[in-house]
Amino acid sequence: MKKIIILLFTFFVVSSHANALIKVDITRGNLDPLPIAVSPLHVEKTSENLENLDIKKLGINISSIIEKNFKSTGLFNPLKREAFVQKPDIAHLKPRFEDWRLIKAQALVTGKLSVKNNKLKVEFRLWDLTASKEMIALSFTTTPTNWRRVAHIISDKIYERLTGEEGYFDTRIIYVAESGPKNQRVKKLAIMDQDGAKTKYLTLGNELVLTPRFNPSNQMVTYLSYFRNLPRVYLLDIETGKQEVVGNFPGMTFAPRFSPDGKKIIMSFAKDGNSDIFTMDLETRKVERITEHSSIDTSPSYSPDGKYICFNSDRSGLQQIYVMKSDGSNVKRITFGNGIYGTPVWSPRGDLIAFTKVRKGKFYIGVMRSDGTGERLLTENFYQEAPSWSPNGRVLVFYRETKSGAQGKGFSAKLWSIDITGYNERKIKTETDASDPSWSSLLSK
Amino acid sequence: MKFNKNLRNIFLILFATLALSACSTAKKSQTSGDVYTGSDTVEYLASGVKDRVFFATNKSSLTSASRETLRKQATYLRKNKKLNVTVEGHADERGTREFNLALGERRANAVKDYLMTYGISGKRISVISYGKERPVNSESTPLAWSQNRRSVTVKVK
């Protein structure tokens, strides 16, 4: 496994002015996305050329990624470059606001970059065209191969400035890459940038792997592997490629997730036909039983403060969602609606729980408050499940499978995302079929 | 107009009869409740000893037909004392992946427990759940789903 390069970014705040007029409201479905012009970054003529990297095109490539990120939010409408009226280098110094307003832009991104001594220096500015003001200006220095991350970090900074919320572009998604016929699927762990770029496969597909989940505080992953035909929860360090079995359980462990501080793994352990919830401290290796019930208890997920756990149980007869204190006390059922519920997962903001609901042969992804009130179903389909939150708690990624004909004809599994407003449903492009997505935290936090 | 109406009624009755008969034959030969009762996907451990039993949606209880199959498996295992088996538990694709893993484990253990009541040592039976990962019929139909809700007893080589 390739080592993931540890990135060093230097940030310089060039200047910043407050009190801009434009602001994007992301709390409701945005029917009127903000028109934004992303001027290609100007490439300084003195830049060195590098092997395997076309420096001349770097400016336009970075701005294309920023545009793609903005478009994917559904909150911004990146305007066509052909309509731009000012050269990138001149616009970056001082835009002619009235010219940009003429093409109906309300915000403008400008920037420049240079490569010297194998260092990439990028500077960008965000302009409020309505108020004719600069909103932010930042510069970064990093290695040139990190240029995609630069584009994502710039996107995050602008998103944060315009929405008042943390961004989610400098993130990755780990998932299960699928291939082969439905009854003999080959499954591999795969990781990619949030926008689908830079896919890497972390396992070879020799054994079945399922449900990878990111550690919220570092680049560790926990997942289920059928290595040697013993389904067990594993821990994988994606920087070193080192992996190990979690605990020494005499039976199947599954449905793993990290605690919010990343120090524990919570999971189900199945023995003699009964699944209960356990935790293991990754430092002390201490194993703790959290539930003890003759029903199935699975899919546990911590609240972001670590004080509560939501989980899935059929103790009432059919699958429902329950919440308890993190020591297993005070178990309360929170779902009472028609249908069955599964895969509860607590929002990183703490306010909502996302879930899968099955009713009358249809599968729904929804959100509700952590006491079970305010249920909102976001999307209905033949089969979809396993939502995972964006680090800012605004977007869910999940997987969807199609109905198949004889011999599994027409079967496919794909990743999708949707805003918690219920708007902006999008398919995420992956090299292969894909399932079980898990969204990382911001990498540059 | 009247003729048209009569004709329509005749067609309706004809259609209803056809639909009803199609429905009832399908049910009779393939499933009871929603437990698969056919033999299309069934394999044999030995002559007359079926390798699998089927379950209702979300359930792990054994039907009388299942118990009969398992009694035959137990007899076969008693005769072949050196033989060990793995019981695989499976679920259909109409549930979440994680719950199905638990459900498959519960089904496999229901089979293991029943075999043990007929004197087969638990040491000879290992269980593994595949959840919805290994369907025997890949089609998305109620019939396929009923064939996939199963436990399969496999000889350990």
HADDOCK unambig.tbl for C-alpha pairs under 7 A between the chains (distance, minus, plus):
assign (segid A and resid 182 and name CA) (segid B and resid 138 and name CA) 6.07 0.50 0.50
assign (segid A and resid 183 and name CA) (segid B and resid 134 and name CA) 5.14 0.50 0.50
assign (segid A and resid 183 and name CA) (segid B and resid 135 and name CA) 5.15 0.50 0.50
assign (segid A and resid 183 and name CA) (segid B and resid 136 and name CA) 6.41 0.50 0.50
assign (segid A and resid 183 and name CA) (segid B and resid 138 and name CA) 6.14 0.50 0.50
assign (segid A and resid 184 and name CA) (segid B and resid 134 and name CA) 6.55 0.50 0.50
assign (segid A and resid 255 and name CA) (segid B and resid 98 and name CA) 5.97 0.50 0.50
assign (segid A and resid 270 and name CA) (segid B and resid 102 and name CA) 6.90 0.50 0.50
assign (segid A and resid 272 and name CA) (segid B and resid 109 and name CA) 5.90 0.50 0.50
assign (segid A and resid 273 and name CA) (segid B and resid 105 and name CA) 5.49 0.50 0.50
assign (segid A and resid 273 and name CA) (segid B and resid 106 and name CA) 3.86 0.50 0.50
assign (segid A and resid 273 and name CA) (segid B and resid 109 and name CA) 5.06 0.50 0.50
assign (segid A and resid 274 and name CA) (segid B and resid 106 and name CA) 6.35 0.50 0.50
assign (segid A and resid 275 and name CA) (segid B and resid 102 and name CA) 6.25 0.50 0.50
assign (segid A and resid 296 and name CA) (segid B and resid 102 and name CA) 6.57 0.50 0.50
assign (segid A and resid 298 and name CA) (segid B and resid 99 and name CA) 6.68 0.50 0.50
assign (segid A and resid 299 and name CA) (segid B and resid 98 and name CA) 6.52 0.50 0.50
assign (segid A and resid 342 and name CA) (segid B and resid 96 and name CA) 6.64 0.50 0.50
assign (segid A and resid 385 and name CA) (segid B and resid 96 and name CA) 6.46 0.50 0.50
assign (segid A and resid 403 and name CA) (segid B and resid 140 and name CA) 5.59 0.50 0.50
assign (segid A and resid 404 and name CA) (segid B and resid 139 and name CA) 5.27 0.50 0.50
assign (segid A and resid 404 and name CA) (segid B and resid 140 and name CA) 5.12 0.50 0.50
assign (segid A and resid 405 and name CA) (segid B and resid 139 and name CA) 4.89 0.50 0.50
assign (segid A and resid 405 and name CA) (segid B and resid 140 and name CA) 6.27 0.50 0.50
assign (segid A and resid 406 and name CA) (segid B and resid 138 and name CA) 6.69 0.50 0.50
assign (segid A and resid 406 and name CA) (segid B and resid 139 and name CA) 4.86 0.50 0.50
assign (segid A and resid 407 and name CA) (segid B and resid 137 and name CA) 6.96 0.50 0.50
assign (segid A and resid 407 and name CA) (segid B and resid 138 and name CA) 5.28 0.50 0.50
assign (segid A and resid 407 and name CA) (segid B and resid 139 and name CA) 5.95 0.50 0.50
assign (segid A and resid 408 and name CA) (segid B and resid 138 and name CA) 4.44 0.50 0.50
assign (segid A and resid 408 and name CA) (segid B and resid 139 and name CA) 5.11 0.50 0.50
